[in-house]
């Protein structure tokens, strides 16, 4: 598998990065994990606008899904060959309604479904293209899912947004790469069931036995080096910060 960080800023775009979006590729299939603020523009640096094969939305906060509205425009009003065929979109209950409301004036209440083939995510194992994926509900104020993506004996786990929870450790067990949010700073913010800090992300990776940890979703007002140091204090494996454009071969 190939993982490309499209955007990794938490809550809102930074001067250097769009919000959460990660491109996973294998066997010519392209799966996008989230499409937050600014991600649609950055995505075009890494693949063609119409080359995605499926999209997974971890939850319906704007910094993880709002650029789907722009992507709707690109697919619905395509100028070079007619409207695009529907692309599979996997998201929590109410994804279609959320995006329709956010766009505000789609041609009709069903226009989103003309270019997006919506599938409601539930906990469990699924097949998406060549990938075997496991989705589990994590701890966040809205319905939110972490995802484990497996292919050819390799595994990637993406936390989405979550507070500390046992199911995240289980999802990431023995992962080759654990892409984990670390929005909070240890000793500064302490809001249960919202986000992880660097130390909590590192502890989760250690409990899971993940082989590599990549911290993501760090807001512009947070010092990422502090969060990375906190993670390394409790996790002995290789740990680093996500950066836009960075590519990982898994």
N, C-alpha and C positions, 0 to 999 in steps of 0.2 A: 504494500500500500504506500501511497504517497500522500502526505499531509502538507498542505500549504496554508499558512496563516494569512487570511485575507484582511481581517481586522481583529484587534484584540483589546481595544480600550473598553473600560467598564463604565456603564451608566450614560456616558455621552462621549462623542469623539474627542480625541486629543488633537493637538497640532500635528501629530505624526501618525495617527492611526484612526481608522474607522472603528466602529463598534463590532461586537462579536460576529465573526463569520470565518468558517474553516472549510477548505475544499479537500475532500478525500477522494482519491482516484485509485482504481485497480481495473485491469483488463479493459481499458478504454471507457469505463463507466465513471461518471463524475457525480458524487453526492456532496451537496453543500449542507453543512451544519450551521444553521442560523444565518440571518441576513439583517443585521442591525444597521443603525444610522451610518450612512456613508459607504456601506459595503458594496452596493451595486456598482459604483464607479470603480472601486479597487478591484472587484472581481474581474473586470474586463482586462486587467493587466495579466491575468493568469489563464483565462479561457474565454472563448467566444461567448457573446451574449446569449446565444441560443444553444450552447453546447452542454448545458447541465442536463442530467438525466433524472435527478430526484433531489428534493429539498426536505430537510428535517428541521423543524422549529422546536427548540427545547421548551419554550414558553412564550407567552404573548405580551411581554413587556417590550416597549418600543426599541430598546437597544439590542433586541434580538430578532425583531421581525419587521420593523417598519419599512425597510427598503423593499419589501415585497410589494408595496403599493407602486413604486416606480417600476418594478419588474412586471407588474400587471400591465402597465402602459406599454412597455416594450413588447410584450407578447400579444396583447390584444390588438394594438394598432400597428403591428409590424408592417413595414413598407416594402420589404423585398421578398415577396412570395406569399402574401396572405397571412391570416391569423395563425399563430402557432397551435399545434395540437396540445391538449392538456398534459402538463407535466405532473407526476405524482408529488404531492406535498403532504408530509406527515407532521401533524401537530396536535396539540391538546384539543379537547372538546371546545367547540365554538370558534375555531380558527377562521373559517370562512366568514362568519359574522363579524369577527373582530377586524379583519382586513377590509371588508366591505364598508364598515363604519368608519374606519380610518381614512379610506379613500374619499368617502363622503358623497361623491356624485358619480358612481359607476353608472353606465348606461341602464342597467337594471339590477334588481336585487340578486340575480343569478349570474351576473357577468363574470365574477371571479371564477366561478366553476367552469366557465367556457375555456379557460386557459390553465387552470389549476385543478388537478384531480385530487380532491381532499380526502385524506385518510386520518381517522381519529386514532391517536396513539394511546395505547394501554400498556400496562406492565406485561413483560414477557418477551419471548423470542420471535423474530420476524425475519423475512428475507427481503432485502432491497437490492435489486440487481445481483451482482456477484457476492454481495456482503451478507453475512449472517449478523444480525444486530439484536441486542438485548436492550430494552428500555425499562427504566424503573423510575417511579415517582420519587422525587427528592424534596427536601424541606425548603419551601419558599412561600411567600404570601399568596401567590397564585399557583394554579396547577402547573407543575414544572417537572421535566424529565431529564435524567442523565441518560447517556447512550454508550453502549459498548459495541464497537464495530470490529468484526473478525473477518479475516480473509487469508486463505492459504497458510494457516497455522500462526498468523500474527494477529495482534489485538491492539486496538486504540480505545481508550475510554475518555469521554468528554463529560465533564460534570454538569454542564449548563450552569445555572445559578442555584446555589444551595447553601444552607447552613450545614453544620456537622450532623451526619446521620450514618447509621450502621450500613444502610443499603448502598451508600456510595462506596464504602470499603469493599463490599461484596461485589459490586459492579466492576470495580477496578482491579480485582484480584488477579495477580500475575500478569497484568497488562504490560505490553512492551513499551507503550507510551501512555502516560496519564496526563491529559490536558485538563488542568484543574483551576477553577477560579480561586482568586485570593484577593478579594476586593477590600477587605478590612485590614487594619493594622493591629497586631497583637498588643494588648494593653491600652488601646485607644477606643475602638468601637466594640461594643458587646451587645449586639441585638440578636437574640436567638432566632433560628430558623429563617435567616435572611441571606447572609453571606459567610464565607470562610475568611479567616486571616491566613497569612503565610504559614504560621506555625501549625494551624489546623490542617491546611492543605498538605504540609509535609508529614504530619502525623498520620493522615489518611493514607498517603502513599506508602508510608512505612508499614502500617497495618496490612495494607493490601498486598505488599510485596511487589509493587510496581517497579519495573526495571528502569524507568526514566520518568522524571517529573518536569512538566512545563507549566509554569504559572501564567495565568491569563486573567482577563477581566479586571485589571487594576485601573481604577479611575485616575484621571489626570491629576487630582489633588493628593494622591497617595504616592509615597516614595517607593518605587518598585524594588530598589536595592535592599531596603529594610525588610520587605516581605520575603525576598529571596534569602536573605541571611537567616530570617526566622525559620524558613522551611528547611534550610540546610542544617540548622541546629538539631533537628529531630529526624531528618531523613538522610541516610548515608549514601544513597545512590546519586547518580548525576541529576542535577536540578538546574534549570535555567528559566529565563523569562521569555515568553512569547514576544515576537516582534513581527510587524507586518512584512509580508514577503518571504519570511523564513520558511524553508522547505525541510521536511523530515522524511526520510525513507524508512519505512517500518517493515 
